[in-house]
Amino acid sequence: MEKLQDLGQSELQELLDHPERVESMALESDEIQNIQLEREMALASNRNLAEQNLDIKPRLESLKEALVARYSQLEAIRETYRQHCSQREGMVGQVSPEAFFSRLQTESEKTESESE
């Protein structure tokens, strides 16, 4: 807009009377052209990123499905583990180590007396 500083009053009045000339001057300014160039570069960059995202979308979707399947497997294995832990706790509750040792001694003594 440095051009406006050099204009006289009559030239400025003429610009006021013809807004299309003001618009033309604005569009020709270096600042506006730089902004438009940056805008076009940003649009091109965004378009490029969008295309890359669309290219990897099928792979991402398949990996997502695989992850869901693996998570389902994990849940099934976790449930099986819980059931086994529950069974083990039930078995340990039925047979204490002391009772098992006593029974083993009794059977050992019985076997010894039978062998004599």
C-alpha positions in Angstrom: 0.0 0.0 0.0 3.0 2.2 -0.3 1.6 3.4 -3.6 -1.2 5.3 -1.8 1.3 7.4 0.1 2.6 8.8 -3.2 -0.8 9.8 -4.5 -2.3 13.3 -4.3 -5.7 14.3 -3.0 -7.3 14.3 -6.5 -5.9 10.8 -7.2 -7.1 9.5 -3.9 -10.6 11.0 -4.5 -10.6 9.2 -7.9 -9.8 5.9 -6.2 -12.7 6.5 -3.8 -15.0 7.0 -6.8 -13.8 3.8 -8.5 -13.6 1.0 -5.9 -12.6 -1.6 -8.5 -9.3 0.3 -9.0 -8.7 0.0 -5.2 -9.4 -3.7 -5.4 -7.1 -4.1 -8.4 -4.3 -2.2 -6.5 -4.8 -4.4 -3.5 -4.6 -7.6 -5.5 -1.4 -6.4 -7.2 0.3 -5.6 -3.9 3.2 -7.8 -2.8 1.7 -8.6 0.6 -1.5 -9.9 -0.9 0.4 -11.9 -3.6 2.6 -13.4 -0.9 -0.5 -14.3 1.2 -2.1 -15.9 -1.8 1.0 -17.9 -2.6 1.2 -19.1 1.0 -2.5 -20.0 0.8 -2.0 -22.0 -2.4 1.0 -23.8 -0.9 -1.0 -24.6 2.2 -3.8 -26.0 0.1 -1.4 -28.1 -1.9 0.2 -29.4 1.2 -3.2 -30.2 2.7 -4.3 -32.0 -0.5 -1.0 -34.0 -0.4 -1.6 -35.0 3.2 -5.2 -36.0 2.5 -4.1 -38.2 -0.4 -1.5 -39.9 1.8 -4.1 -40.5 4.5 -6.5 -42.0 1.9 -3.7 -44.2 0.7 -3.0 -45.7 4.1 -6.6 -45.9 5.2 -7.2 -49.5 4.0 -4.0 -50.7 5.8 -5.0 -48.9 8.9 -8.5 -50.4 8.8 -7.1 -53.9 8.4 -4.7 -53.4 11.3 -7.5 -52.1 13.4 -9.6 -55.2 12.6 -6.6 -57.4 13.5 -6.2 -55.5 16.8 -9.9 -56.1 17.7 -9.5 -59.8 16.9 -6.3 -60.0 19.0 -8.1 -58.2 21.9 -11.0 -60.7 21.7 -8.4 -63.6 21.8 -6.8 -62.0 24.8 -10.1 -61.7 26.6 -10.9 -65.4 25.9 -7.4 -66.4 27.2 -7.9 -64.2 30.2 -11.2 -65.9 31.0 -9.7 -69.4 30.6 -6.8 -68.3 32.9 -9.4 -67.1 35.5 -11.2 -70.4 35.3 -8.0 -72.4 35.8 -7.0 -70.3 38.7 -10.4 -70.9 40.2 -10.1 -74.6 39.7 -6.6 -74.6 41.2 -7.9 -72.7 44.2 -10.6 -75.3 44.6 -8.2 -78.1 44.4 -5.8 -76.6 46.9 -8.6 -76.0 49.3 -9.6 -79.6 49.1 -6.0 -80.9 49.7 -3.8 -79.1 52.1 -0.1 -79.9 52.1 -0.3 -81.1 55.7 -3.2 -83.5 54.8 -1.3 -84.7 51.7 1.9 -85.4 53.8 -0.1 -87.2 56.5 -1.8 -89.4 53.8 1.6 -90.1 52.2 3.1 -91.2 55.5 0.1 -93.4 56.2 0.4 -95.0 52.8 4.2 -95.4 53.2 3.8 -97.2 56.5 1.1 -99.4 55.0 3.4 -100.3 52.1 6.2 -101.1 54.5 4.1 -103.3 56.7 2.8 -105.2 53.7 6.3 -105.7 52.4 7.5 -107.3 55.7 
